[in-house]
Amino acid sequence: MNPRPLALALLLPACSPPHQSGPDQFDDDNLSYTYDKDLPLTGNRPAVDAAVDAWMATNHVAGCGVSLAEAGHVTFVQGYGLRDVAAGDPFDIDTMAPVGSISKTITALATMRMVEDGLVDLDDEIGDFVLGEDPSWAGMTLRHGLSHTTGLPKWPTWTAGLRTEADFEAAYPGIERPTLFPWVVQTSWRTTPTQTTPGSAALYSNIGVEAVGAVIDYLSMTYVPDQAGYERYAWNTVALPTGDWFDPDDMLTPVSAAPWRMGDMPNRSLPYSWNGAGYDRVADEWDVWWPGGAGGASGAWMMTPGDLGRLTLAFRRDGRVIDPASHDTLTTWHSNAISGGYGLGVALGSQLGRTALWHTGLADGHQAMWLYWPTEDIGVGVVCNSDQGSIAGLATAVGATALPLTGPPIEWDPGEVGPAAYGLTDADVAAWQADADATEAALSAAQAEQVLSSAQ
């Protein structure tokens, strides 16, 4: 992929959150601009290259994307190997890859934004916002959902006849792509009983987090109609907290994976396994665990390697994405759902002998990890198109090249990025963004009305 010609910038539509309706739901401008801003950050870390190459060779991994964040900015992004072995296409800085359970971190951050805005409290019961939950859910709160202490199992018990994407479309004809909305999907598995009393024990549960996603879905459609729906709300508050498409530290590429979006997804990474002599293409699993497009709150987000590194910036305790008090809540021990301790959407412990925060993810034959050392202010994002090898081993190997910080403070110079690099004036950007915002708000509000009226 080549940088977009600057002369075209004024002719193209603005970047935007993922569209939840229509045939073209992923905005290619999001990827194009991300490529342009990450390109100056490539090729400057031979120690990282050596660490990644060695790990990939040892574990027979086809392709990986890696990013480093230092002193509050992503300073390095690089792709390695192949995203598509058959076509010979490289795993590049603009490769889109699934990050699996890292989605739980995004959901936790989005929840805290709702808490800060006074829309909900962590100790509010999930049953106050969803429809017809099982009686065993009594007392189950958002805090339980984000800390894996709901007592719910990992996977749901589905209602007969309401399991596939086609089932949901038949049941909710008034909603386009109903499986994108956790509040709607939850109507099928809401009778799943708990295995333990909420709050009494840790039990890693995807559906516990999905229940929180359903609450975000409902509240955003009810009170934030210009950002209606779980995906759109999380994108606007977590991925783009400044509201500025040209902010180099914001994320533009996150999108919830869905089968109907795959053909529209430029540079998508494909999963592979090693057979001893070469790579076998692994079948996609988007429809296996959840009906198409569902599961976003617990495991369906995709993004580029650079944006995965930018996710670590949310944990700098600087108020950029969430308030310091919200940061402290997320990073306080809540359960032993993961060995070493788990907060809310984040694992707690140490890596390389230093205090660290992280989350891993596994989805569609890929594995990913974000890792952040708060004392040293260093973050790592890694994603690979194979589930072979320890992703934590790769992340720590990359982090080890930057720990500890030595010498003078890092001076971040990403090159020419921002509106000027596209030949845009501040007035151009303001007019461009206002028009796009108005269009998105109108579409979002209309869709919220459809979902709320159809799913009752």
C-alpha positions as CSV (number, residue, x, y, z in Angstrom):
1,M,0.0,0.0,0.0
2,N,1.3,3.5,-0.9
3,P,0.5,6.7,1.1
4,R,-2.6,8.3,-0.3
5,P,-1.8,11.2,-2.7
6,L,-2.3,14.4,-0.8
7,A,-4.2,16.0,-3.6
8,L,-7.0,13.5,-3.1
9,A,-7.6,14.3,0.6
10,L,-10.0,17.1,-0.1
11,L,-12.0,14.9,-2.5
12,L,-12.5,12.0,-0.1
13,P,-15.1,11.7,2.7
14,A,-13.9,12.1,6.3
15,C,-12.9,9.3,8.6
16,S,-15.8,7.9,10.6
17,P,-16.8,5.2,13.0
18,P,-17.8,1.8,11.6
19,H,-21.2,2.0,9.9
20,Q,-23.8,-0.4,11.4
21,S,-25.9,-0.6,8.2
22,G,-25.4,-0.5,4.5
23,P,-23.0,-2.4,2.2
24,D,-19.7,-0.5,3.0
25,Q,-19.3,-0.4,6.8
26,F,-15.6,0.0,7.3
27,D,-14.3,3.5,6.3
28,D,-11.2,2.9,4.1
29,D,-10.0,6.4,5.0
30,N,-9.5,5.2,8.6
31,L,-6.9,2.7,7.3
32,S,-5.3,5.1,4.8
33,Y,-4.7,7.8,7.3
34,T,-3.4,5.3,9.9
35,Y,-1.0,4.0,7.4
36,D,0.3,7.5,6.6
37,K,0.8,8.4,10.3
38,D,2.5,5.1,11.1
39,L,4.8,4.9,8.1
40,P,7.4,7.3,9.6
41,L,7.6,5.0,12.7
42,T,8.8,1.9,10.8
43,G,12.3,0.5,10.4
44,N,14.1,2.1,13.3
45,R,14.4,-0.8,15.8
46,P,16.8,-3.5,14.7
47,A,16.7,-5.1,18.2
48,V,12.9,-5.5,17.9
49,D,13.3,-6.9,14.4
50,A,15.7,-9.5,15.7
51,A,13.5,-10.5,18.6
52,V,10.4,-10.9,16.4
53,D,12.2,-12.7,13.6
54,A,13.6,-15.2,16.1
55,W,10.2,-15.8,17.8
56,M,8.4,-16.3,14.5
57,A,11.0,-18.7,13.3
58,T,10.9,-20.8,16.5
59,N,7.1,-21.0,16.5
60,H,6.5,-21.2,12.7
61,V,4.3,-18.2,12.6
62,A,3.4,-16.7,9.2
63,G,2.9,-13.1,10.1
64,C,2.9,-10.6,13.0
65,G,2.4,-6.9,13.6
66,V,4.2,-5.1,16.4
67,S,4.1,-1.7,18.0
68,L,5.9,0.1,20.8
69,A,4.7,3.1,22.8
70,E,7.1,5.2,24.9
71,A,6.5,8.4,26.9
72,G,2.9,8.6,25.8
73,H,3.2,8.0,22.0
74,V,3.5,5.1,19.7
75,T,7.2,5.3,18.5
76,F,7.5,2.2,16.5
77,V,5.2,0.1,14.2
78,Q,6.3,-2.8,12.0
79,G,4.9,-5.8,10.2
80,Y,6.7,-9.1,9.7
81,G,6.1,-12.1,7.5
82,L,2.9,-12.6,5.6
83,R,-0.8,-11.8,6.2
84,D,-1.8,-13.9,3.2
85,V,0.6,-16.8,2.4
86,A,-1.1,-17.9,-0.8
87,A,-1.0,-14.4,-2.3
88,G,2.4,-13.5,-0.8
89,D,0.9,-10.4,0.7
90,P,3.0,-9.0,3.6
91,F,1.8,-8.5,7.2
92,D,2.1,-4.7,7.2
93,I,1.4,-1.7,9.3
94,D,-2.0,-1.4,7.7
95,T,-3.0,-5.1,8.2
96,M,-6.3,-5.6,10.0
97,A,-6.2,-8.4,12.5
98,P,-8.6,-9.7,15.2
99,V,-7.5,-9.1,18.8
100,G,-9.9,-11.5,20.6
101,S,-10.4,-10.9,24.3
102,I,-8.6,-7.6,24.2
103,S,-12.1,-6.5,23.3
104,K,-12.8,-6.9,27.1
105,T,-10.4,-4.0,27.7
106,I,-12.3,-1.8,25.3
107,T,-15.6,-2.7,26.9
108,A,-14.2,-1.9,30.4
109,L,-12.9,1.5,29.2
110,A,-16.3,2.3,27.5
111,T,-18.1,1.4,30.7
112,M,-16.0,3.8,32.7
113,R,-16.8,6.5,30.3
114,M,-20.5,5.9,30.9
115,V,-19.8,5.9,34.7
116,E,-18.0,9.3,34.4
117,D,-20.9,10.7,32.4
118,G,-23.4,9.6,35.1
119,L,-25.3,7.2,32.9
120,V,-24.6,4.1,35.1
121,D,-22.8,2.9,38.2
122,L,-20.5,-0.1,38.3
123,D,-22.7,-1.6,41.1
124,D,-26.0,-1.2,39.2
125,E,-27.6,-4.5,38.4
126,I,-27.4,-5.7,34.8
127,G,-31.0,-6.9,35.1
128,D,-32.1,-3.2,35.4
129,F,-31.2,-2.8,31.7
130,V,-31.7,-6.1,29.9
131,L,-34.9,-8.0,29.1
132,G,-36.1,-11.0,31.0
133,E,-32.9,-12.3,32.5
134,D,-32.7,-15.7,34.4
135,P,-33.7,-15.4,38.1
136,S,-30.2,-16.5,39.1
137,W,-28.9,-13.1,37.7
138,A,-30.3,-11.3,40.8
139,G,-27.6,-9.1,42.3
140,M,-25.4,-9.4,39.2
141,T,-23.7,-6.0,38.5
142,L,-21.6,-4.5,35.8
143,R,-18.6,-4.8,38.2
144,H,-19.2,-8.5,38.3
145,G,-19.4,-8.7,34.5
146,L,-16.1,-6.9,34.0
147,S,-14.2,-8.8,36.7
148,H,-15.5,-12.3,35.7
149,T,-17.4,-12.8,38.9
150,T,-21.0,-13.0,37.5
151,G,-21.1,-16.8,38.0
152,L,-22.1,-17.1,34.4
153,P,-20.4,-19.8,32.3
154,K,-17.9,-18.9,29.5
155,W,-20.4,-19.6,26.7
156,P,-24.2,-19.1,26.6
157,T,-27.1,-21.4,26.4
158,W,-29.0,-20.3,23.2
159,T,-32.7,-20.2,22.8
160,A,-33.8,-22.8,20.2
161,G,-34.4,-21.1,16.8
162,L,-32.5,-18.0,17.7
163,R,-28.8,-18.9,17.2
164,T,-27.7,-17.9,13.7
165,E,-27.5,-14.5,12.0
166,A,-30.4,-15.6,9.8
167,D,-32.5,-16.4,12.9
168,F,-32.0,-13.0,14.3
169,E,-32.8,-11.2,11.1
170,A,-36.0,-13.2,10.8
171,A,-36.9,-12.5,14.5
172,Y,-36.1,-8.8,14.2
173,P,-37.0,-7.7,10.7
174,G,-37.0,-4.0,11.7
175,I,-33.3,-4.0,12.5
176,E,-30.6,-4.1,9.9
177,R,-27.8,-6.4,11.1
178,P,-29.3,-7.1,14.5
179,T,-26.4,-9.3,15.6
180,L,-24.2,-6.2,15.9
181,F,-26.2,-5.1,19.0
182,P,-25.5,-7.0,22.2
183,W,-28.8,-5.9,23.7
184,V,-30.6,-7.7,20.9
185,V,-28.4,-10.8,20.9
186,Q,-28.8,-11.2,24.6
187,T,-32.5,-11.9,24.1
188,S,-31.5,-15.4,23.0
189,W,-29.2,-16.3,25.9
190,R,-30.6,-14.3,28.7
191,T,-32.0,-17.4,30.4
192,T,-28.5,-18.9,30.8
193,P,-28.3,-19.7,34.5
194,T,-25.4,-18.8,36.7
195,Q,-23.1,-21.6,38.0
196,T,-22.2,-19.7,41.2
197,T,-23.9,-16.8,43.0
198,P,-22.8,-13.5,41.5
199,G,-19.8,-12.0,43.3
200,S,-18.9,-15.3,45.1
201,A,-16.2,-16.7,42.8
202,A,-14.2,-15.9,39.7
203,L,-15.3,-17.8,36.6
204,Y,-13.9,-16.5,33.2
205,S,-17.0,-15.6,31.3
206,N,-17.4,-14.2,27.8
207,I,-21.1,-13.8,28.3
208,G,-20.6,-11.9,31.5
209,V,-18.8,-9.2,29.5
210,E,-21.4,-9.4,26.7
211,A,-24.0,-8.6,29.3
212,V,-22.1,-5.4,30.1
213,G,-22.0,-4.7,26.4
214,A,-25.7,-5.1,26.3
215,V,-26.0,-2.4,29.0
216,I,-23.7,-0.1,27.0
217,D,-25.8,-0.8,23.9
218,Y,-29.1,0.1,25.7
219,L,-27.8,3.2,27.5
220,S,-26.1,4.6,24.4
221,M,-29.2,4.1,22.3
222,T,-31.4,5.7,25.0
223,Y,-29.2,8.6,26.2
224,V,-26.5,9.1,23.6
225,P,-28.3,8.7,20.3
226,D,-25.6,10.4,18.2
227,Q,-23.3,7.5,19.4
228,A,-26.0,4.8,19.6
229,G,-25.0,1.2,19.8
230,Y,-22.1,-0.6,21.7
231,E,-19.7,-0.5,18.7
232,R,-20.3,3.2,17.8
233,Y,-20.1,4.3,21.5
234,A,-16.9,2.4,22.2
235,W,-15.3,3.7,19.0
236,N,-16.1,7.3,19.8
237,T,-15.2,7.3,23.5
238,V,-12.3,4.8,23.6
239,A,-10.7,4.8,20.1
240,L,-11.3,8.5,19.4
241,P,-11.4,10.2,22.8
242,T,-10.2,13.6,21.5
243,G,-12.8,13.6,18.7
244,D,-9.9,14.6,16.4
245,W,-9.3,12.3,13.4
246,F,-5.8,13.8,13.0
247,D,-4.7,13.2,16.6
248,P,-1.7,10.9,16.2
249,D,-2.5,9.1,19.4
250,D,-6.1,8.3,18.7
251,M,-7.2,5.0,17.1
252,L,-9.1,5.0,13.8
253,T,-9.1,1.4,12.7
254,P,-10.9,-0.6,15.4
255,V,-14.0,-2.3,14.1
256,S,-16.1,-5.3,15.3
257,A,-15.6,-8.3,13.0
258,A,-18.6,-9.6,11.1
259,P,-18.7,-12.1,8.2
260,W,-20.4,-9.5,5.9
261,R,-17.6,-7.0,6.6
262,M,-14.7,-9.3,5.7
263,G,-14.9,-8.7,2.0
264,D,-14.9,-5.0,2.6
265,M,-11.9,-5.2,5.0
266,P,-8.7,-4.0,3.2
267,N,-5.6,-6.0,4.0
268,R,-7.2,-8.5,6.3
269,S,-4.9,-11.0,8.0
270,L,-5.7,-14.6,7.4
271,P,-5.1,-17.4,10.0
272,Y,-2.6,-20.2,9.5
273,S,-1.2,-23.3,11.2
274,W,2.2,-25.0,10.5
275,N,2.0,-28.6,9.2
276,G,5.7,-29.3,9.5
277,A,6.5,-28.4,5.9
278,G,4.4,-25.3,5.2
279,Y,1.3,-23.3,6.3
280,D,-2.2,-24.5,6.2
281,R,-5.0,-21.9,5.9
282,V,-7.2,-22.2,9.0
283,A,-11.0,-21.9,8.4
284,D,-12.5,-18.6,9.6
285,E,-14.5,-18.9,12.9
286,W,-16.6,-15.8,12.9
287,D,-19.9,-17.7,12.9
288,V,-18.8,-20.6,15.2
289,W,-19.0,-19.2,18.7
290,W,-21.5,-16.3,18.1
291,P,-24.0,-15.5,15.4
292,G,-22.4,-13.3,12.7
293,G,-21.3,-9.9,14.0
294,A,-22.1,-10.7,17.7
295,G,-19.5,-11.2,20.5
296,G,-18.0,-7.7,20.0
297,A,-18.0,-6.8,23.7
298,S,-16.0,-9.8,24.7
299,G,-13.9,-10.8,21.7
300,A,-14.6,-9.5,18.2
301,W,-12.7,-6.3,17.7
302,M,-10.1,-5.9,14.9
303,M,-7.5,-3.2,14.4
304,T,-4.0,-2.5,13.0
305,P,-0.8,-3.2,14.9
306,G,-0.2,0.5,15.6
307,D,-3.7,1.0,17.0
308,L,-3.1,-2.0,19.3
309,G,-0.1,-0.1,20.7
310,R,-2.2,3.0,21.1
311,L,-4.6,1.1,23.3
312,T,-1.9,1.0,25.9
313,L,-2.0,4.8,26.1
314,A,-5.4,4.6,27.8
315,F,-3.6,3.3,30.9
316,R,-1.2,6.2,31.4
317,R,-3.5,7.7,34.2
318,D,-3.4,11.1,32.4
319,G,-7.2,11.6,31.8
320,R,-6.9,11.2,28.1
321,V,-9.3,8.3,27.7
322,I,-10.6,7.9,31.3
323,D,-10.2,9.9,34.5
324,P,-7.5,9.0,36.9
325,A,-10.1,7.7,39.4
326,S,-11.5,5.4,36.7
327,H,-8.0,4.2,35.9
328,D,-7.5,3.3,39.5
329,T,-10.8,1.4,39.6
330,L,-9.9,-0.7,36.5
331,T,-6.5,-1.5,37.8
332,T,-7.5,-2.5,41.3
333,W,-7.6,-6.2,42.1
334,H,-11.1,-7.6,41.8
335,S,-10.7,-11.3,41.2
336,N,-8.3,-14.2,40.5
337,A,-10.0,-14.8,37.1
338,I,-6.4,-14.8,35.7
339,S,-3.4,-16.0,37.6
340,G,-1.8,-13.1,39.3
341,G,-5.0,-11.0,39.5
342,Y,-7.6,-9.3,37.4
343,G,-9.1,-5.8,37.7
344,L,-11.8,-4.7,35.3
345,G,-10.9,-5.7,31.8
346,V,-7.2,-5.8,32.6
347,A,-4.8,-8.4,34.0
348,L,-2.6,-7.3,36.9
349,G,0.9,-8.5,37.9
350,S,4.4,-8.3,36.7
351,Q,6.3,-8.9,33.5
352,L,10.1,-9.0,33.3
353,G,10.2,-8.2,37.0
354,R,8.3,-5.0,36.7
355,T,4.7,-4.0,37.6
356,A,2.6,-4.4,34.5
357,L,-0.9,-4.3,33.1
358,W,-2.0,-6.4,30.1
359,H,-4.6,-8.4,28.3
360,T,-4.3,-11.2,25.8
361,G,-6.7,-12.3,23.1
362,L,-7.3,-15.3,20.9
363,A,-9.7,-15.3,17.9
364,D,-10.1,-16.7,14.5
365,G,-6.7,-18.4,14.6
366,H,-4.9,-15.2,15.7
367,Q,-3.4,-14.3,19.1
368,A,-2.7,-10.8,20.4
369,M,-1.6,-8.9,23.5
370,W,-1.3,-5.4,24.8
371,L,1.2,-4.9,27.6
372,Y,2.0,-1.8,29.6
373,W,4.6,-1.0,32.2
374,P,3.2,2.0,34.1
375,T,6.4,3.0,36.0
376,E,8.5,2.9,32.9
377,D,5.7,4.3,30.7
378,I,6.3,1.7,28.0
379,G,3.6,-0.2,26.1
380,V,3.7,-3.0,23.5
381,G,1.1,-4.3,21.1
382,V,1.6,-7.6,19.2
383,V,-0.8,-9.6,17.0
384,C,0.0,-12.7,14.9
385,N,-1.9,-14.9,12.5
386,S,-1.3,-18.1,14.3
387,D,-2.1,-19.4,17.8
388,Q,1.3,-21.2,18.0
389,G,3.8,-20.0,20.5
390,S,3.4,-17.8,23.6
391,I,2.2,-14.3,22.7
392,A,3.4,-13.1,26.1
393,G,6.8,-14.3,25.2
394,L,6.8,-12.2,22.1
395,A,5.4,-9.1,23.8
396,T,8.0,-9.3,26.6
397,A,10.8,-9.8,24.1
398,V,9.7,-6.7,22.3
399,G,9.4,-4.8,25.5
400,A,12.8,-5.9,26.7
401,T,14.4,-3.9,23.9
402,A,13.1,-0.7,25.5
403,L,13.4,-1.5,29.2
404,P,14.7,0.2,31.1
405,L,14.8,3.6,29.6
406,T,18.3,4.9,29.5
407,G,19.9,8.1,28.3
408,P,17.9,11.3,27.6
409,P,14.1,11.4,27.5
410,I,12.6,10.2,24.3
411,E,11.8,13.0,21.9
412,W,8.9,11.9,19.7
413,D,9.1,12.9,16.1
414,P,6.7,11.0,13.8
415,G,7.4,13.2,10.8
416,E,4.8,15.2,9.1
417,V,1.4,14.0,10.2
418,G,-1.9,15.8,10.7
419,P,-4.0,18.1,8.5
420,A,-1.1,20.0,7.0
421,A,0.3,16.7,5.5
422,Y,-2.9,16.4,3.6
423,G,-3.0,19.9,2.3
424,L,-5.8,20.8,4.7
425,T,-6.3,24.0,6.6
426,D,-8.0,24.1,10.0
427,A,-11.1,25.5,8.3
428,D,-11.2,22.6,5.9
429,V,-11.0,20.1,8.8
430,A,-13.7,21.9,10.8
431,A,-16.1,21.9,7.9
432,W,-15.3,18.3,6.9
433,Q,-15.7,17.0,10.5
434,A,-18.9,18.9,11.2
435,D,-20.5,17.5,8.1
436,A,-19.5,13.9,8.9
437,D,-20.5,14.3,12.5
438,A,-24.0,15.5,11.5
439,T,-24.5,12.6,9.1
440,E,-23.3,10.0,11.6
441,A,-25.5,11.5,14.4
442,A,-28.6,11.3,12.2
443,L,-27.9,7.7,11.1
444,S,-27.1,6.7,14.7
445,A,-30.2,8.2,16.2
446,A,-32.5,6.6,13.5
447,Q,-30.9,3.2,14.1
448,A,-31.3,3.5,17.8
449,E,-35.0,4.1,17.4
450,Q,-35.3,1.0,15.2
451,V,-33.4,-1.2,17.7
452,L,-35.2,0.0,20.8
453,S,-38.7,-0.4,19.2
454,S,-38.0,-3.7,17.5
455,A,-36.4,-5.6,20.4
456,Q,-38.9,-4.9,23.0
